[in-house]
Amino acid sequence: RGRDARAPRVREGNADVRGSLSRDVIRRVVRQHQNEIRFCFEQRLNARPDLEGRVTIAMIIGPTGAVQSATVGASTLNDPPAEACMVQRVRSWRFPAPQGGGGVAVNYPFVLSTG
């Protein structure tokens, strides 16, 4: 009640990837977990129906494929609880192990809006 029946939308921007995993591999894993990002956004829409913006998550994927660190690299969302939720979710993701055992630095933007 009190909120439009518009569905929350999560779109991806162009990822900045430095390391031995391809953008396609990164995108595939992110899409598998996109509902987790949507959940964080939906939770906060109850408190702030006008919420929308772009959140770039900066992550380091370690040699095993586990996310070693994740932080908000940049945000126009201006909603710390939603941003913290997204970071927490990303930290639990697993990617394929990078070739050669090195780490991969990724800046992945999400564009959040109500459709």
VOPAGU-2260 file (C-alpha; in pm, 1 decimal, decimal comma):
REM VOPAGU-2260
SITE   aa  ch    i         X         Y         Z
SITE  ARG   A    0       0,0       0,0       0,0
SITE  GLY   A    1     107,4     353,7     -61,4
SITE  ARG   A    2     355,0     233,3    -319,4
SITE  ASP   A    3     313,8     209,2    -693,2
SITE  ALA   A    4     284,2    -140,4    -832,5
SITE  ARG   A    5     588,2     -84,0   -1051,7
SITE  ALA   A    6     835,7    -367,7   -1040,4
SITE  PRO   A    7    1190,0    -295,2    -922,1
SITE  ARG   A    8    1444,4    -325,5   -1200,4
SITE  VAL   A    9    1810,8    -410,9   -1175,2
SITE  ARG   A   10    2016,3    -349,5   -1486,7
SITE  GLU   A   11    2385,4    -402,7   -1529,9
SITE  GLY   A   12    2630,3    -149,9   -1661,4
SITE  ASN   A   13    2964,8    -221,3   -1826,6
SITE  ALA   A   14    3198,7    -393,7   -1586,6
SITE  ASP   A   15    3561,3    -293,0   -1550,2
SITE  VAL   A   16    3758,7    -618,2   -1514,6
SITE  ARG   A   17    4134,4    -643,2   -1451,7
SITE  GLY   A   18    4263,4    -997,7   -1435,5
SITE  SER   A   19    4229,5   -1334,8   -1601,4
SITE  LEU   A   20    3850,1   -1379,9   -1588,0
SITE  SER   A   21    3652,4   -1256,2   -1886,1
SITE  ARG   A   22    3367,9   -1006,3   -1865,4
SITE  ASP   A   23    3134,5   -1279,5   -1990,5
SITE  VAL   A   24    3225,3   -1513,5   -1704,0
SITE  ILE   A   25    3181,2   -1232,3   -1451,6
SITE  ARG   A   26    2847,2   -1132,3   -1606,7
SITE  ARG   A   27    2721,1   -1492,3   -1599,5
SITE  VAL   A   28    2785,7   -1528,1   -1226,0
SITE  VAL   A   29    2640,0   -1184,4   -1149,1
SITE  ARG   A   30    2322,2   -1271,5   -1339,2
SITE  GLN   A   31    2288,6   -1591,8   -1135,5
SITE  HIS   A   32    2282,2   -1374,2    -822,6
SITE  GLN   A   33    2091,5   -1074,9    -957,1
SITE  ASN   A   34    1786,2   -1158,4    -744,1
SITE  GLU   A   35    1997,7   -1098,8    -433,4
SITE  ILE   A   36    2071,5    -743,3    -547,0
SITE  ARG   A   37    1703,4    -696,2    -633,6
SITE  PHE   A   38    1607,0    -820,4    -284,6
SITE  CYS   A   39    1826,5    -555,9    -117,8
SITE  PHE   A   40    1670,4    -287,2    -336,0
SITE  GLU   A   41    1312,6    -409,2    -277,5
SITE  GLN   A   42    1361,7    -412,8      99,6
SITE  ARG   A   43    1455,1     -45,5      99,1
SITE  LEU   A   44    1178,5      55,6    -142,7
SITE  ASN   A   45     931,2      -3,5     139,9
SITE  ALA   A   46    1097,8     277,3     336,7
SITE  ARG   A   47    1189,4     496,1      38,5
SITE  PRO   A   48     950,7     450,6    -257,0
SITE  ASP   A   49    1143,5     708,2    -463,2
SITE  LEU   A   50    1471,0     517,3    -431,6
SITE  GLU   A   51    1674,9     474,5    -749,7
SITE  GLY   A   52    2031,3     515,1    -863,7
SITE  ARG   A   53    2351,6     345,2    -967,2
SITE  VAL   A   54    2571,3     141,5    -733,2
SITE  THR   A   55    2914,5      21,2    -842,1
SITE  ILE   A   56    3046,3    -267,4    -636,3
SITE  ALA   A   57    3424,7    -298,3    -629,9
SITE  MET   A   58    3531,9    -656,9    -564,4
SITE  ILE   A   59    3846,6    -861,8    -556,1
SITE  ILE   A   60    3808,5   -1223,1    -665,3
SITE  GLY   A   61    4079,6   -1440,7    -514,6
SITE  PRO   A   62    4274,0   -1731,2    -667,6
SITE  THR   A   63    4006,1   -1985,1    -564,6
SITE  GLY   A   64    3719,8   -1782,0    -714,9
SITE  ALA   A   65    3589,3   -1662,8    -378,2
SITE  VAL   A   66    3522,6   -1291,6    -334,9
SITE  GLN   A   67    3797,3   -1173,0    -100,0
SITE  SER   A   68    3661,7    -822,0     -59,3
SITE  ALA   A   69    3368,0    -614,4    -176,2
SITE  THR   A   70    3293,3    -247,9    -116,9
SITE  VAL   A   71    3081,3      26,6    -265,9
SITE  GLY   A   72    3306,8     187,1    -524,2
SITE  ALA   A   73    3058,0     460,8    -613,9
SITE  SER   A   74    2689,5     522,5    -560,4
SITE  THR   A   75    2414,2     764,3    -651,2
SITE  LEU   A   76    2161,8     556,7    -455,3
SITE  ASN   A   77    2254,7     730,6    -128,6
SITE  ASP   A   78    2103,8     454,6      83,9
SITE  PRO   A   79    2362,4     295,5     317,4
SITE  PRO   A   80    2138,3       3,8     428,0
SITE  ALA   A   81    2072,6    -104,8      66,8
SITE  GLU   A   82    2438,6     -60,6     -25,6
SITE  ALA   A   83    2554,4    -261,4     280,1
SITE  CYS   A   84    2309,6    -539,2     191,9
SITE  MET   A   85    2445,1    -555,9    -163,8
SITE  VAL   A   86    2806,2    -567,9     -45,0
SITE  GLN   A   87    2723,6    -843,4     204,1
SITE  ARG   A   88    2557,1   -1051,8     -68,7
SITE  VAL   A   89    2844,3   -1006,1    -315,6
SITE  ARG   A   90    3095,6   -1123,9     -54,0
SITE  SER   A   91    2928,4   -1466,6     -55,8
SITE  TRP   A   92    2949,8   -1517,4    -434,0
SITE  ARG   A   93    3185,8   -1766,3    -599,3
SITE  PHE   A   94    3338,2   -1729,4    -942,5
SITE  PRO   A   95    3546,1   -1978,3   -1141,3
SITE  ALA   A   96    3908,9   -1985,0   -1030,2
SITE  PRO   A   97    4110,7   -1736,9   -1239,4
SITE  GLN   A   98    4366,4   -1885,6   -1478,4
SITE  GLY   A   99    4715,3   -1872,6   -1335,2
SITE  GLY   A  100    4590,9   -1841,9    -976,8
SITE  GLY   A  101    4600,1   -1463,0    -955,2
SITE  GLY   A  102    4332,3   -1226,9    -831,4
SITE  VAL   A  103    4081,2   -1033,6   -1038,5
SITE  ALA   A  104    3968,8    -676,1    -965,9
SITE  VAL   A  105    3614,7    -595,3   -1079,3
SITE  ASN   A  106    3405,0    -277,8   -1067,6
SITE  TYR   A  107    3049,8    -386,4   -1142,6
SITE  PRO   A  108    2774,0    -125,7   -1179,5
SITE  PHE   A  109    2407,8    -194,3   -1105,5
SITE  VAL   A  110    2137,7      50,4   -1216,2
SITE  LEU   A  111    1837,9      30,6    -982,1
SITE  SER   A  112    1499,3     176,5   -1068,1
SITE  THR   A  113    1128,5     106,6   -1052,0
SITE  GLY   A  114     996,3      10,8   -1389,0
